[in-house]
Amino acid sequence: MASLLYLDECESTNDEILHLLPSYHNALNAVYTFKQTKGKGQYGNSWQSSENMNVAFTMAVPSLLIKLQDHLFNFHTASILADFLAIMTKTAVDIKWPNDLIIKNKKIAGLLTEKKKIGGSFYFIIGIGLNVLQENFENLPKAGSLLTQTGFKFNLNEFTEALNKYLSDHLTIEICELELLSKINALLFRKDQISVFDIDQVRQNGIIREVDKEGFLWVELENKGLQKFYHKEIELLY
């Protein structure tokens, strides 16, 4: 199991773990805090979190333990996190492409996976922001927490220890691409449902069909038929 370090406060758990890696060569390591002041989201987005209500967690996984392509490892991590949350809350969890976790139409977690070379070795740096106990999300109508969406009121330390164990036990288990893609597509938020999308600041109706092995999202648009998109090229409005 990954060694787990608690921090009273930090700007970013992703940044903090980079300072630790030279001392823990090719081992699983994780850090967490309940007070993160400058959390990072995907592609430069920020992650806002109320202190002592949510969990900011980062795990470093030596890339030599992983057989998947980099972008597929992000999906692998998302699917494992979805499984963990479903077990803990006894509630269905969806994956909103490419890196958000959804419960009952509200975002409760986000992922940031980066590959870094530290001390001559490559690591996957997995940053997870989890809304656990927060009840009010001012100006964030799409956000929710495990408490608001499931009614479960977790002890933050016990919850994080369980998360660390589950990820440690499952992340390095080998999975073939076809099995992973099948799992991701089964969990894909709003798959095969008519939805509204923003494409180049134009709203269009469409239906999410699948995620492919290259990480593209395939959407059947009302007027243009089946099209593929990479992140930031399309936004799902919900």
Backbone as CSV, one residue per row, in Angstrom:
resi,resn,N_x,N_y,N_z,CA_x,CA_y,CA_z,C_x,C_y,C_z
1,MET,0.845,-1.193,0.000,0.000,0.000,0.000,0.882,1.246,0.000
2,ALA,0.403,2.291,-0.644,1.169,3.535,-0.718,1.357,4.141,0.665
3,SER,2.564,4.659,0.928,2.765,5.439,2.145,1.897,6.684,2.049
4,LEU,1.325,7.106,3.175,0.339,8.188,3.157,0.750,9.265,4.151
5,LEU,0.925,10.477,3.653,1.361,11.603,4.478,0.259,12.650,4.547
6,TYR,-0.087,13.058,5.767,-1.083,14.119,5.963,-0.385,15.468,6.114
7,LEU,-0.931,16.474,5.435,-0.435,17.845,5.539,-1.536,18.724,6.118
8,ASP,-1.196,19.530,7.124,-2.194,20.428,7.721,-2.748,21.404,6.684
9,GLU,-1.853,21.861,5.807,-2.234,22.839,4.789,-1.173,22.830,3.699
10,CYS,-1.590,23.047,2.465,-0.616,23.200,1.381,-1.284,23.916,0.213
11,GLU,-0.460,24.420,-0.697,-1.008,25.054,-1.891,-1.555,24.003,-2.846
12,SER,-0.792,22.936,-3.063,-1.199,21.893,-4.001,-0.557,20.572,-3.605
13,THR,-1.361,19.542,-3.401,-0.802,18.228,-3.074,0.006,17.672,-4.247
14,ASN,-0.363,18.037,-5.473,0.430,17.603,-6.628,1.853,18.149,-6.559
15,ASP,1.982,19.413,-6.155,3.313,20.005,-6.022,4.078,19.398,-4.849
16,GLU,3.378,19.173,-3.742,4.045,18.662,-2.540,4.657,17.282,-2.766
17,ILE,3.948,16.429,-3.485,4.464,15.067,-3.641,5.729,15.034,-4.494
18,LEU,5.885,16.019,-5.362,7.091,16.073,-6.195,8.351,16.259,-5.351
19,HIS,8.213,16.917,-4.199,9.362,17.114,-3.312,9.730,15.827,-2.570
20,LEU,8.758,14.918,-2.439,8.990,13.692,-1.683,9.584,12.573,-2.522
21,LEU,9.314,12.582,-3.807,9.648,11.428,-4.646,11.129,11.055,-4.667
22,PRO,12.059,12.001,-4.681,13.469,11.587,-4.697,13.861,10.695,-3.519
23,SER,13.101,10.757,-2.422,13.415,9.941,-1.242,12.717,8.586,-1.256
24,TYR,11.786,8.387,-2.186,11.011,7.145,-2.234,11.073,6.583,-3.645
25,HIS,12.207,6.083,-4.034,12.447,5.662,-5.410,11.554,4.482,-5.796
26,ASN,10.790,4.660,-6.871,9.976,3.602,-7.470,9.010,2.944,-6.486
27,ALA,8.422,3.741,-5.607,7.424,3.230,-4.671,6.159,4.067,-4.777
28,LEU,5.034,3.476,-4.372,3.775,4.210,-4.317,3.805,5.168,-3.131
29,ASN,3.424,6.405,-3.373,3.386,7.402,-2.312,2.153,8.275,-2.489
30,ALA,1.626,8.759,-1.365,0.445,9.618,-1.435,0.504,10.681,-0.347
31,VAL,-0.055,11.832,-0.648,-0.205,12.905,0.333,-1.635,13.423,0.258
32,TYR,-2.096,13.974,1.378,-3.453,14.536,1.375,-3.555,15.670,2.377
33,THR,-4.551,16.493,2.165,-4.842,17.590,3.072,-6.328,17.898,3.004
34,PHE,-6.797,18.575,4.029,-8.178,19.059,4.028,-8.209,20.580,3.849
35,LYS,-7.024,21.157,3.597,-6.932,22.604,3.376,-5.920,22.864,2.266
36,GLN,-6.400,22.882,1.042,-5.563,23.164,-0.119,-5.927,24.543,-0.654
37,THR,-4.908,25.382,-0.841,-5.184,26.780,-1.171,-5.084,27.108,-2.652
38,LYS,-4.369,26.270,-3.415,-4.212,26.535,-4.849,-4.286,25.229,-5.628
39,GLY,-5.421,24.568,-5.510,-5.591,23.290,-6.183,-5.598,23.432,-7.693
40,LYS,-5.129,22.382,-8.372,-5.038,22.388,-9.829,-6.063,21.437,-10.425
41,GLY,-6.722,21.904,-11.505,-7.606,21.047,-12.273,-6.998,20.747,-13.623
42,GLN,-7.753,20.062,-14.449,-7.256,19.677,-15.772,-7.016,20.907,-16.649
43,TYR,-5.909,20.899,-17.399,-5.576,21.922,-18.389,-5.579,23.333,-17.806
44,GLY,-5.008,23.457,-16.589,-4.824,24.778,-16.012,-6.015,25.309,-15.240
45,ASN,-7.112,24.557,-15.188,-8.249,24.993,-14.397,-7.914,24.894,-12.911
46,SER,-8.586,25.710,-12.099,-8.371,25.632,-10.658,-9.432,24.745,-10.024
47,TRP,-9.092,24.204,-8.857,-10.045,23.381,-8.111,-10.275,24.066,-6.777
48,GLN,-11.516,24.514,-6.537,-11.843,25.229,-5.318,-12.408,24.251,-4.294
49,SER,-11.971,24.402,-3.037,-12.382,23.462,-2.009,-12.451,24.162,-0.664
50,SER,-13.545,23.918,0.077,-13.683,24.491,1.413,-12.889,23.652,2.410
51,GLU,-12.139,24.318,3.279,-11.259,23.588,4.184,-12.040,22.758,5.195
52,ASN,-11.460,21.600,5.532,-11.992,20.661,6.514,-13.355,20.090,6.142
53,MET,-13.696,20.171,4.874,-14.929,19.563,4.381,-14.667,18.608,3.223
54,ASN,-13.535,18.789,2.574,-13.226,18.021,1.373,-11.809,17.469,1.442
55,VAL,-11.470,16.624,0.489,-10.165,15.967,0.471,-9.414,16.330,-0.804
56,ALA,-8.193,16.797,-0.644,-7.256,16.945,-1.760,-6.207,15.851,-1.590
57,PHE,-6.105,14.985,-2.574,-5.293,13.764,-2.459,-4.455,13.598,-3.713
58,THR,-3.187,13.268,-3.541,-2.323,12.994,-4.689,-1.527,11.721,-4.443
59,MET,-1.507,10.854,-5.446,-0.711,9.627,-5.385,0.278,9.610,-6.539
60,ALA,1.500,9.178,-6.247,2.526,8.993,-7.269,2.687,7.505,-7.540
61,VAL,2.554,7.135,-8.816,2.652,5.735,-9.223,3.807,5.595,-10.211
62,PRO,4.829,4.802,-9.903,5.920,4.605,-10.865,5.382,4.078,-12.189
63,SER,5.743,4.724,-13.278,5.174,4.339,-14.574,5.585,2.937,-14.996
64,LEU,6.690,2.426,-14.458,7.121,1.077,-14.819,6.140,0.011,-14.332
65,LEU,5.246,0.381,-13.404,4.232,-0.551,-12.913,2.989,-0.571,-13.794
66,ILE,2.912,0.340,-14.766,1.704,0.516,-15.573,1.976,0.138,-17.022
67,LYS,1.114,-0.699,-17.589,1.282,-1.155,-18.968,0.426,-0.367,-19.961
68,LEU,-0.490,0.449,-19.476,-1.401,1.186,-20.346,-0.733,2.429,-20.929
69,GLN,-1.277,2.901,-22.077,-0.874,4.192,-22.600,-1.287,5.285,-21.612
70,ASP,-0.585,6.418,-21.694,-0.786,7.468,-20.695,-2.239,7.912,-20.592
71,HIS,-2.882,8.202,-21.732,-4.252,8.723,-21.675,-5.234,7.661,-21.190
72,LEU,-4.930,6.389,-21.436,-5.800,5.323,-20.951,-5.637,5.121,-19.449
73,PHE,-4.451,5.423,-18.932,-4.265,5.317,-17.485,-5.149,6.324,-16.755
74,ASN,-5.365,7.486,-17.345,-6.284,8.461,-16.758,-7.686,7.873,-16.647
75,PHE,-8.146,7.190,-17.695,-9.464,6.555,-17.659,-9.488,5.401,-16.656
76,HIS,-8.390,4.655,-16.594,-8.276,3.556,-15.631,-8.440,4.087,-14.209
77,THR,-7.764,5.190,-13.915,-7.867,5.806,-12.596,-9.291,6.266,-12.315
78,ALA,-9.922,6.895,-13.302,-11.300,7.371,-13.132,-12.250,6.215,-12.848
79,SER,-12.068,5.099,-13.541,-12.966,3.958,-13.341,-12.777,3.338,-11.960
80,ILE,-11.536,3.289,-11.485,-11.276,2.746,-10.147,-11.850,3.671,-9.080
81,LEU,-11.687,4.978,-9.262,-12.265,5.934,-8.318,-13.784,5.827,-8.312
82,ALA,-14.387,5.652,-9.484,-15.842,5.482,-9.562,-16.280,4.236,-8.803
83,ASP,-15.536,3.151,-8.952,-15.855,1.918,-8.221,-15.773,2.141,-6.715
84,PHE,-14.722,2.808,-6.280,-14.542,3.073,-4.848,-15.703,3.886,-4.284
85,LEU,-16.067,4.952,-4.982,-17.153,5.810,-4.497,-18.487,5.081,-4.502
86,ALA,-18.708,4.237,-5.499,-19.948,3.459,-5.557,-20.032,2.488,-4.382
87,ILE,-18.911,1.874,-4.035,-18.880,0.957,-2.893,-19.124,1.710,-1.593
88,MET,-18.488,2.852,-1.436,-18.593,3.617,-0.191,-19.978,4.215,0.012
89,THR,-20.634,4.596,-1.075,-21.913,5.308,-0.962,-23.125,4.474,-1.361
90,LYS,-22.860,3.272,-1.923,-23.954,2.421,-2.415,-24.831,3.181,-3.417
91,THR,-24.177,4.013,-4.234,-24.853,4.875,-5.196,-24.135,4.792,-6.536
92,ALA,-24.899,4.862,-7.623,-24.298,4.822,-8.957,-23.429,6.055,-9.185
93,VAL,-22.269,5.849,-9.791,-21.326,6.927,-10.089,-21.035,6.920,-11.583
94,ASP,-21.127,8.083,-12.210,-20.841,8.219,-13.639,-19.509,8.929,-13.845
95,ILE,-18.925,8.709,-15.019,-17.709,9.414,-15.417,-18.061,10.394,-16.525
96,LYS,-17.865,11.677,-16.255,-18.065,12.697,-17.277,-16.726,12.903,-17.989
97,TRP,-16.717,12.557,-19.273,-15.479,12.654,-20.046,-14.888,14.065,-19.961
98,PRO,-13.585,14.211,-19.729,-12.644,13.098,-19.582,-12.257,12.757,-18.155
99,ASN,-12.657,13.568,-17.164,-12.000,13.391,-15.858,-12.825,13.816,-14.649
100,ASP,-14.152,13.862,-14.773,-14.991,14.240,-13.641,-15.840,13.055,-13.197
101,LEU,-16.139,13.008,-11.906,-17.008,11.984,-11.341,-18.333,12.636,-10.948
102,ILE,-19.410,12.001,-11.345,-20.751,12.568,-11.192,-21.628,11.623,-10.378
103,ILE,-22.358,12.182,-9.424,-23.395,11.440,-8.715,-24.683,12.245,-8.797
104,LYS,-25.708,11.629,-9.342,-27.023,12.271,-9.459,-26.907,13.659,-10.086
105,ASN,-26.189,13.719,-11.201,-26.053,14.928,-12.025,-25.214,16.040,-11.402
106,LYS,-24.495,15.753,-10.330,-23.627,16.758,-9.717,-22.180,16.261,-9.696
107,LYS,-21.245,17.167,-9.984,-19.827,16.824,-9.932,-19.361,16.757,-8.487
108,ILE,-18.827,15.607,-8.115,-18.356,15.445,-6.748,-16.846,15.217,-6.676
109,ALA,-16.214,14.975,-7.830,-14.765,14.769,-7.825,-14.182,15.097,-9.188
110,GLY,-12.927,15.505,-9.174,-12.198,15.757,-10.409,-10.811,15.149,-10.331
111,LEU,-10.280,14.779,-11.488,-8.961,14.151,-11.582,-7.999,15.025,-12.383
112,LEU,-6.739,14.990,-11.993,-5.667,15.561,-12.804,-4.527,14.556,-12.809
113,THR,-4.264,13.943,-13.957,-3.193,12.957,-14.078,-2.091,13.513,-14.969
114,GLU,-0.878,13.552,-14.431,0.278,14.056,-15.162,1.402,13.025,-15.097
115,LYS,2.247,13.008,-16.120,3.421,12.142,-16.097,4.655,13.015,-15.926
116,LYS,5.450,12.701,-14.891,6.609,13.526,-14.564,7.858,12.653,-14.436
117,LYS,8.993,13.218,-14.837,10.274,12.552,-14.631,10.949,13.164,-13.410
118,ILE,11.156,12.332,-12.385,11.748,12.789,-11.136,12.927,11.881,-10.799
119,GLY,14.100,12.463,-10.662,15.265,11.688,-10.281,15.584,10.539,-11.215
120,GLY,15.327,10.723,-12.487,15.635,9.688,-13.464,14.544,8.671,-13.687
121,SER,13.439,8.764,-12.933,12.329,7.819,-13.079,11.048,8.566,-13.434
122,PHE,10.182,7.905,-14.193,8.897,8.497,-14.556,7.812,8.038,-13.581
123,TYR,6.931,8.982,-13.257,5.807,8.704,-12.370,4.522,9.267,-12.975
124,PHE,3.426,8.569,-12.703,2.110,9.160,-12.915,1.726,9.869,-11.621
125,ILE,1.435,11.148,-11.718,1.004,11.937,-10.569,-0.505,12.103,-10.676
126,ILE,-1.222,11.473,-9.760,-2.685,11.462,-9.795,-3.215,12.415,-8.734
127,GLY,-3.777,13.519,-9.151,-4.384,14.462,-8.228,-5.893,14.295,-8.223
128,ILE,-6.461,14.177,-7.033,-7.904,13.972,-6.890,-8.462,15.013,-5.933
129,GLY,-9.461,15.742,-6.375,-10.204,16.640,-5.506,-11.580,16.055,-5.267
130,LEU,-11.913,15.806,-3.999,-13.170,15.143,-3.651,-13.995,16.011,-2.711
131,ASN,-15.210,16.332,-3.123,-16.142,17.032,-2.248,-16.818,15.992,-1.360
132,VAL,-16.582,16.088,-0.069,-17.069,15.054,0.843,-18.188,15.556,1.747
133,LEU,-17.939,16.629,2.484,-18.899,17.107,3.484,-19.510,18.463,3.155
134,GLN,-18.999,19.150,2.152,-19.480,20.496,1.833,-20.945,20.460,1.403
135,GLU,-21.728,21.427,1.893,-23.160,21.460,1.573,-23.550,22.659,0.723
136,ASN,-22.786,23.734,0.781,-23.110,24.934,0.015,-22.038,25.181,-1.043
137,PHE,-22.487,25.371,-2.280,-21.575,25.613,-3.402,-22.020,26.884,-4.124
138,GLU,-21.619,28.017,-3.570,-22.042,29.306,-4.105,-21.504,29.503,-5.519
139,ASN,-22.403,29.839,-6.424,-22.072,30.091,-7.833,-21.507,28.869,-8.556
140,LEU,-21.741,27.683,-8.000,-21.307,26.433,-8.638,-22.499,25.480,-8.716
141,PRO,-23.438,25.752,-9.614,-24.684,24.974,-9.653,-24.506,23.510,-10.036
142,LYS,-23.374,23.159,-10.647,-23.157,21.766,-11.056,-22.416,20.945,-10.008
143,ALA,-22.030,21.587,-8.903,-21.225,20.901,-7.892,-22.087,20.295,-6.792
144,GLY,-21.616,19.190,-6.264,-22.243,18.543,-5.126,-21.176,17.832,-4.321
145,SER,-21.590,17.162,-3.265,-20.645,16.409,-2.441,-21.234,15.037,-2.139
146,LEU,-20.428,14.192,-1.545,-20.939,12.883,-1.142,-22.076,13.043,-0.137
147,LEU,-21.982,14.062,0.707,-23.045,14.303,1.685,-24.328,14.753,1.005
148,THR,-24.246,15.745,0.126,-25.468,16.264,-0.499,-26.097,15.260,-1.453
149,GLN,-25.292,14.429,-2.089,-25.815,13.536,-3.122,-26.175,12.150,-2.608
150,THR,-25.609,11.752,-1.475,-25.880,10.392,-0.982,-26.339,10.350,0.468
151,GLY,-26.118,11.435,1.216,-26.490,11.444,2.626,-25.441,10.867,3.554
152,PHE,-24.354,10.317,3.004,-23.297,9.749,3.837,-22.400,10.858,4.391
153,LYS,-22.152,10.796,5.702,-21.296,11.775,6.363,-20.037,11.060,6.847
154,PHE,-18.996,11.129,6.045,-17.778,10.371,6.315,-16.824,11.120,7.238
155,ASN,-16.074,10.343,8.030,-14.907,10.873,8.723,-13.814,11.054,7.679
156,LEU,-13.278,12.257,7.554,-12.362,12.555,6.454,-11.092,11.708,6.490
157,ASN,-10.534,11.506,7.680,-9.313,10.704,7.769,-9.572,9.249,7.401
158,GLU,-10.629,8.675,7.936,-10.953,7.285,7.629,-11.277,7.115,6.151
159,PHE,-11.982,8.079,5.596,-12.327,8.026,4.176,-11.065,8.053,3.313
160,THR,-10.128,8.938,3.646,-8.905,9.060,2.849,-8.039,7.814,2.969
161,GLU,-7.979,7.232,4.151,-7.216,5.992,4.320,-7.820,4.866,3.481
162,ALA,-9.146,4.807,3.430,-9.812,3.796,2.604,-9.546,4.044,1.122
163,LEU,-9.559,5.318,0.715,-9.256,5.677,-0.671,-7.840,5.259,-1.040
164,ASN,-6.894,5.544,-0.169,-5.499,5.194,-0.423,-5.326,3.685,-0.586
165,LYS,-5.977,2.923,0.270,-5.868,1.461,0.181,-6.491,0.939,-1.107
166,TYR,-7.655,1.464,-1.465,-8.343,0.970,-2.660,-7.531,1.278,-3.920
167,LEU,-7.037,2.492,-4.020,-6.219,2.843,-5.182,-4.939,2.012,-5.226
168,SER,-4.292,1.849,-4.079,-3.057,1.065,-4.026,-3.287,-0.372,-4.478
169,ASP,-4.424,-0.934,-4.087,-4.736,-2.327,-4.411,-5.119,-2.530,-5.869
170,HIS,-5.655,-1.487,-6.522,-6.260,-1.686,-7.841,-5.535,-1.014,-9.008
171,LEU,-4.793,0.043,-8.757,-4.210,0.802,-9.869,-3.209,-0.003,-10.688
172,THR,-2.457,-0.871,-10.044,-1.401,-1.595,-10.753,-1.856,-2.959,-11.271
173,ILE,-3.127,-3.294,-11.086,-3.656,-4.533,-11.663,-3.764,-4.357,-13.175
174,GLU,-3.221,-5.286,-13.917,-3.240,-5.172,-15.374,-4.661,-5.326,-15.912
175,ILE,-4.992,-4.502,-16.895,-6.288,-4.555,-17.561,-6.053,-4.282,-19.043
176,CYS,-6.696,-5.043,-19.905,-6.494,-4.836,-21.336,-7.298,-3.626,-21.808
177,GLU,-6.889,-3.053,-22.929,-7.541,-1.847,-23.437,-9.026,-2.069,-23.690
178,LEU,-9.383,-3.200,-24.290,-10.786,-3.453,-24.620,-11.648,-3.523,-23.371
179,GLU,-11.143,-4.176,-22.348,-11.890,-4.274,-21.093,-12.056,-2.906,-20.453
180,LEU,-10.990,-2.119,-20.472,-11.051,-0.780,-19.889,-12.031,0.103,-20.643
181,LEU,-11.962,0.096,-21.967,-12.866,0.930,-22.763,-14.312,0.518,-22.568
182,SER,-14.549,-0.783,-22.459,-15.906,-1.264,-22.210,-16.421,-0.745,-20.870
183,LYS,-15.559,-0.757,-19.870,-15.948,-0.277,-18.545,-16.206,1.225,-18.551
184,ILE,-15.308,1.985,-19.183,-15.472,3.437,-19.244,-16.770,3.802,-19.955
185,ASN,-17.034,3.154,-21.066,-18.240,3.478,-21.827,-19.507,3.070,-21.098
186,ALA,-19.427,2.055,-20.256,-20.583,1.666,-19.449,-20.882,2.700,-18.368
187,LEU,-19.841,3.424,-17.929,-20.003,4.428,-16.874,-20.144,5.848,-17.419
188,LEU,-20.100,6.013,-18.732,-20.020,7.338,-19.346,-21.291,8.155,-19.110
189,PHE,-21.107,9.333,-18.538,-22.214,10.229,-18.195,-22.963,10.669,-19.448
190,ARG,-24.272,10.485,-19.442,-25.208,10.886,-20.495,-24.941,10.179,-21.829
191,LYS,-24.377,9.009,-21.774,-24.184,8.212,-22.987,-25.542,7.798,-23.544
192,ASP,-25.688,7.928,-24.865,-26.902,7.532,-25.589,-28.139,8.321,-25.162
193,GLN,-27.913,9.530,-24.631,-29.020,10.418,-24.275,-28.883,11.729,-25.048
194,ILE,-30.008,12.279,-25.461,-29.971,13.574,-26.146,-29.497,14.643,-25.168
195,SER,-28.464,15.372,-25.559,-27.862,16.390,-24.700,-27.592,17.647,-25.515
196,VAL,-27.249,18.718,-24.811,-26.894,19.979,-25.459,-25.401,20.212,-25.256
197,PHE,-24.727,20.616,-26.324,-23.285,20.836,-26.291,-22.953,22.248,-26.764
198,ASP,-21.854,22.763,-26.252,-21.293,24.026,-26.729,-20.070,23.696,-27.573
199,ILE,-20.137,24.038,-28.867,-19.023,23.817,-29.781,-18.712,25.148,-30.452
200,ASP,-17.549,25.696,-30.153,-17.162,27.004,-30.706,-18.222,28.060,-30.421
201,GLN,-18.743,28.030,-29.186,-19.727,29.003,-28.701,-21.067,28.906,-29.432
202,VAL,-21.326,27.766,-30.027,-22.618,27.497,-30.659,-23.234,26.276,-29.988
203,ARG,-24.483,26.396,-29.568,-25.160,25.271,-28.926,-25.728,24.325,-29.975
204,GLN,-25.482,23.038,-29.748,-25.974,22.024,-30.674,-26.479,20.823,-29.889
205,ASN,-27.520,20.196,-30.404,-28.013,18.960,-29.817,-27.189,17.788,-30.331
206,GLY,-26.991,16.821,-29.479,-26.245,15.642,-29.895,-26.388,14.523,-28.882
207,ILE,-25.797,13.389,-29.218,-25.849,12.207,-28.363,-24.439,11.635,-28.223
208,ILE,-23.965,11.509,-26.991,-22.665,10.879,-26.747,-22.769,9.399,-27.086
209,ARG,-21.843,8.921,-27.913,-21.870,7.516,-28.316,-20.783,6.689,-27.644
210,GLU,-19.541,7.205,-27.598,-18.483,6.415,-26.969,-17.204,7.229,-26.814
211,VAL,-16.307,6.689,-26.004,-14.916,7.131,-25.936,-14.079,6.058,-26.614
212,ASP,-13.128,6.468,-27.475,-12.319,5.471,-28.180,-10.949,5.301,-27.521
213,LYS,-10.145,4.404,-28.065,-8.867,4.058,-27.444,-7.848,5.186,-27.498
214,GLU,-8.092,6.191,-28.337,-7.213,7.354,-28.393,-7.645,8.451,-27.423
215,GLY,-8.762,8.238,-26.740,-9.250,9.217,-25.780,-10.236,10.214,-26.343
216,PHE,-10.604,10.063,-27.616,-11.569,10.976,-28.230,-12.995,10.617,-27.811
217,LEU,-13.835,11.648,-27.717,-15.257,11.468,-27.457,-16.009,11.548,-28.778
218,TRP,-16.799,10.535,-29.060,-17.600,10.508,-30.281,-19.029,10.925,-29.961
219,VAL,-19.482,11.968,-30.657,-20.811,12.533,-30.435,-21.555,12.581,-31.759
220,GLU,-22.771,12.095,-31.744,-23.624,12.171,-32.932,-24.410,13.476,-32.874
221,LEU,-24.001,14.443,-33.690,-24.632,15.757,-33.686,-25.876,15.764,-34.558
222,GLU,-26.819,16.602,-34.160,-28.114,16.647,-34.843,-27.966,16.984,-36.322
223,ASN,-27.078,17.912,-36.654,-26.975,18.382,-38.041,-25.728,17.898,-38.779
224,LYS,-24.752,17.363,-38.042,-23.480,17.014,-38.682,-23.122,15.540,-38.575
225,GLY,-23.960,14.755,-37.926,-23.673,13.337,-37.801,-22.593,13.047,-36.775
226,LEU,-21.961,11.879,-36.897,-20.990,11.417,-35.912,-19.663,12.162,-36.062
227,GLN,-19.216,12.792,-34.968,-17.978,13.570,-34.956,-17.154,13.179,-33.728
228,LYS,-15.824,13.313,-33.829,-14.983,13.045,-32.669,-14.373,14.344,-32.150
229,PHE,-14.189,14.396,-30.829,-13.702,15.608,-30.181,-12.654,15.258,-29.134
230,TYR,-11.699,16.176,-28.968,-10.756,16.086,-27.867,-11.196,17.093,-26.809
231,HIS,-10.609,16.960,-25.619,-11.003,17.835,-24.520,-10.806,19.297,-24.896
232,LYS,-11.743,20.121,-24.467,-11.799,21.562,-24.719,-12.380,21.899,-26.095
233,GLU,-12.574,20.901,-26.946,-13.187,21.163,-28.251,-14.709,21.131,-28.169
234,ILE,-15.225,20.574,-27.086,-16.668,20.453,-26.913,-16.983,20.506,-25.423
235,GLU,-18.107,21.099,-25.076,-18.529,21.165,-23.678,-19.948,20.631,-23.561
236,LEU,-20.124,19.687,-22.668,-21.450,19.158,-22.376,-22.154,20.101,-21.411
237,LEU,-23.340,20.560,-21.791,-24.142,21.431,-20.934,-25.200,20.578,-20.243
238,TYR,-25.267,20.671,-18.937,-26.234,19.846,-18.196,-26.664,20.558,-16.928
